[in-house]
Amino acid sequence: MNDVPVNNSHFPGLRRRGFLAAAGGAAGLGALALAGCAGSGTAADPAKGDGKPKRGGRLRAAFAGGGASETLDPHLANLFADAARAKALFDKLADYGPDLSAQPRLASAWEPNAGMDRWKVTLRKAAFHDGKPVTAQDVLYSYRRIVDPAKAFRAKASLEPIDLKASRALDERTIEFVLKRPTAEFPNVLAAFGAYIVPEGLKDFDKKPIGSGPFRFVSFAPGKSAVFKRNDAYWDGAPYLDELEFVVANEESARANALLGGQVEYAHELNPATARAHENKGQIQIVRLRNSAMQGFVMKTDRPPFDDKRVREAFFLLADRKELLDGALSGAGEIGNDLFGKGYEYYAGSLPQREQDLDRARKLLKEAGAEKLKVTLDTSPVAAGFTEAAAIFRDQAAKAGVGIEIRTGSKDSYWKDILDSGTLASYRSGAMPIESHISQRLLTGSTTNATHWRHKDFDALYQQAQSTKDKKDRAAVYERMQRRLHAEGGFLIWGFADWILGTAHSVRGVERKAPANSLDWARFDKVWLA
């Protein structure tokens, strides 16, 4: 491993990790609509007012890291830093656009059969860093490696719908994927977090990783730094930067100070207070990625008091969403409407915005025999705004006679603890398609079902959506499911937080319509230095 010197006084101790899907599920399982053309290229659109792209220079980007155990194996990516490095070196068959619909990447097209249980995927002409073409065999090798039962690769659950024993290469650039059941949203599987394509047989990822991405490997020091250089032969156009360096700075203050002091040009995951202090002040640029993180509370629908849907509706009506957004997130985001994925494909935006209604909440609680209800709200400083939102909601509920006791849990075990324990808990999620949110969190067999929403008729609607070929008809089924969740589900979603980045004024081409986890988030091949 090549050691790259880093001034550790600017990037102190490895204490805080930046998890991608904080609620424990990777964006992925399931899939999305038809295919098409070349890569988006949107991140470098000069029409944004960033001027004409310029080649050259090294950009240094600060991320929270994972310590000495870090790896460049893209199938092991768990942190934001892992994902950003993987995106620079490797490609997926598809990735998520700003509305979280699947966009073609290494795949140039995909097409289902009439039964939606076989999909033909065509690869574009692309090459790995050693000059060898990306082939169907590389794709099958990559996916079979991910689902290896002896391994714990992140995309394993997302690839579950594929029968990889039956799937085959039709020729060098065509794969027939055989599925275990009809899956209308199969392109979501191709875009799943961690589903990167690597050369057949590649095993050494930390000394000489070979991908098909926009940058080539130079050096890697786990927990410290990774340096990559421009891939002039990249299929989607060579990056503007000569070099890209990732440096580790776990504390938010360290990333902000490194940016302010000129040690880096890009700082990932800044908090709202930092943004407010420096926005429009001239020293650095603040970039807000809208709708990146859902914020809310989860109610366990299988146990008292939330096994009564009247109590759940009452809790929806206790929340003053604007006060929660302003108090917990310094106003950095948008209010929610108890549905995941605001602005994403299939979102039921026609439903009326829910407002606080304490009189109606009291009436519902009285009908449910829960007039003097007392509940425990589990929370933790594991995510920005959690403890603040818990305190605000406690005070809001008290106005309707509901007593909430706040219990603060361990940052290390919080997500595991709240999955099955307790009745009410703080919750957030990174971006993923609405279909993936449903399949991972709201079906009877979902492994991260924190609300314990288990209804066979709801499961049947999901299967109906997945076997519906017409997109308009499929959207109608998803809207029906969301109407039910809005009326009686277990997710009290009060807001959608901005994901906040900071850059030097010399940095251009950073896409602002790019929720975290999507294609144009941390996409450095379309960024340049003015």
Secondary structure, DSSP 8 states (H G I E B T S, - for coil): -------TTTS-------BSSTTS--S-SS------SS---GGG-GGGTT-S-----EEEEEE---GGG----GGG--BHHHHHHHHHH-EESEEE-TTS-EEESSEEEEEE-TTSSEEEEEE-S-B-TTS-B--HHHHHHHHHHHT-TTS--TTTTTTTTB-TTT-EEEETTEEEEEBSS--TTTHHHHT-TT-EE--TT----SSS---SSSEEEEEEETTTEEEEEE-TT-TT---S-SEEEEEE--SHHHHHHHHHTTS-SEEEEE-HHHHHHHTTSSSSEEEEEEEEEEEEEEE-TTSTTTTSHHHHHHHHHH--HHHHHHHHHTT-EEE--S-S-TTSTT--TTS------HHHHHHHHHHTT-TT-EEEEEE-TTSTTHHHHHHHHHHHHHTTT-EEEEEE--TTTHHHHHHHSSSEEEEEE----HHHHHHHHSSTT-TT-TT----HHHHHHHHHHHT--SHHHHHHHHHHHHHHHHHH-SEEEEEEEEEEEEE-TTEE---SS--TTSTTTT-GGG-EE-
